[in-house]
Amino acid sequence: MAPLVWLITGCTSGFGSLMVQQILSRGDKVIATGRTLSKLSSLQESGAAVLQLDVTDSQQSLNATIVKAIAIYGRIDVLVNNAAYIQTGAWEDLEYGEWLAEFDANVLGVIKVTRAVLPHLRERKAGTIVFLSSRSGWYGDAFCSAYSGSKFALEGIVEGLRWETEQFGIKTLMIEPGRFRTKFLSPGNLRTKQSHIPDYEEASRNFIAYLAQNEDGKQPGDPLKAVEIILDLVRKEGVAEGKEVPFRLPLGRDCYETIKEKCEETLKLLKEWEGVCTSTDLPRKE
Ligand SMILES: NC(=O)c1ccc[n+]([C@@H]2O[C@H](COP(=O)([O-])OP(=O)(O)OC[C@H]3O[C@@H](n4cnc5c(N)ncnc54)[C@H](OP(=O)(O)O)[C@@H]3O)[C@@H](O)[C@H]2O)c1
């Protein structure tokens, strides 16, 4: 197999950084991007090309960055939309600007970067676009609505993209991690907000303490195992050898259980309420 050329957003830590190292070790080429170029120097020393890219940059600026990226190896075969952050906080406490910033990075940023790369993939009638969704794209936890909303939005827009672009030989892949041990919930990456509304104050304090004491650095998922599966899926080897690569894949037992439970609950609801759900159609004209 000829080496693939990957471009990944958000490579300064976590899944992004690990993915770059694993891609290089499998013999592919990679353009590692991030908001702060200096944080990418160790990846550059390992053999990655690096570019400054903030997904909240303007479409014009991102288009120019992607032109530069394509010039490095002459093409991009795989785009990984990885960059994102989690803003926690109660609905009523998050300011409009905080909601907007969450969607700007996690949804609109993905749209802009993908729009900048799509014409290149369409022209070549080949390529894979990977999207890092989440268990939060299936389930909205209390105090996580902004993040969940952004991942639910991602699920919808990417499903549509899939149907529009598969005719051009473009493969879309939605990865849905559960809780994985990266810097995602660490101070500096996690953005959180203590409620000052008396009704939420205690629950909010408990939630923030829970994330710091029970989740950050204690998540059950091994990010290296997840990254190896993502590479297998794109390169159709390892766990994906000889298999039809699915459109979406949950990773982590927690995510698997959440989705299973939600599907079972939904099927139960559809069965119990089928008569009501389907009672609203106008009479058919024969
Ligand atoms: N870890 C989990 O439990 C988990 C679970 C489900 C889904 N995910 C998803 O996995 C992806 C990667 O997260 P991670 O776990 O690897 O977390 P992470 O260690 O916090 O990494 C997030 C990366 O995104 C970058 N980033 C944030 N905003 C950016 C922007 N505006 N432009 C460019 N880069 C930006 C960060 O860069 P800076 O250094 O500049 O901040 C960092 O490199 C995300 O899409 C996340 O939603 C993670």
The ligand as an ORCA input file, in Angstrom:
! r2SCAN-3c Opt
* xyz 0 1
  N     -10.691     12.117     25.849
  C     -11.957     11.785     25.845
  O     -12.467     11.234     26.825
  C     -12.809     12.068     24.644
  C     -14.071     11.452     24.608
  C     -14.888     11.660     23.515
  C     -14.448     12.440     22.472
  N     -13.218     13.032     22.530
  C     -12.824     13.870     21.390
  O     -11.494     13.592     20.996
  C     -10.937     14.752     20.391
  C      -9.557     15.017     20.965
  O      -9.644     15.235     22.350
  P      -8.546     14.697     23.372
  O      -9.207     13.734     24.252
  O      -7.328     14.298     22.663
  O      -8.326     16.020     24.243
  P      -7.089     16.989     24.441
  O      -5.901     16.227     24.930
  O      -7.619     18.109     25.272
  O      -6.766     17.506     22.968
  C      -7.589     18.444     22.331
  C      -6.797     19.103     21.230
  O      -7.657     20.032     20.543
  C      -6.950     21.239     20.384
  N      -7.803     22.394     20.188
  C      -8.764     22.887     20.993
  N      -9.307     23.977     20.424
  C      -8.681     24.165     19.232
  C      -8.791     25.097     18.174
  N      -9.649     26.122     18.239
  N      -8.011     24.939     17.076
  C      -7.121     23.930     16.994
  N      -6.938     23.035     17.969
  C      -7.721     23.145     19.078
  C      -6.090     21.355     21.637
  O      -5.045     22.274     21.368
  P      -4.448     23.364     22.408
  O      -3.224     22.714     22.997
  O      -4.118     24.533     21.544
  O      -5.514     23.641     23.416
  C      -5.608     19.908     21.750
  O      -4.517     19.687     20.900
  C     -11.950     15.872     20.612
  O     -12.710     16.036     19.443
  C     -12.841     15.343     21.722
  O     -14.140     15.887     21.672
  C     -12.397     12.870     23.597
*
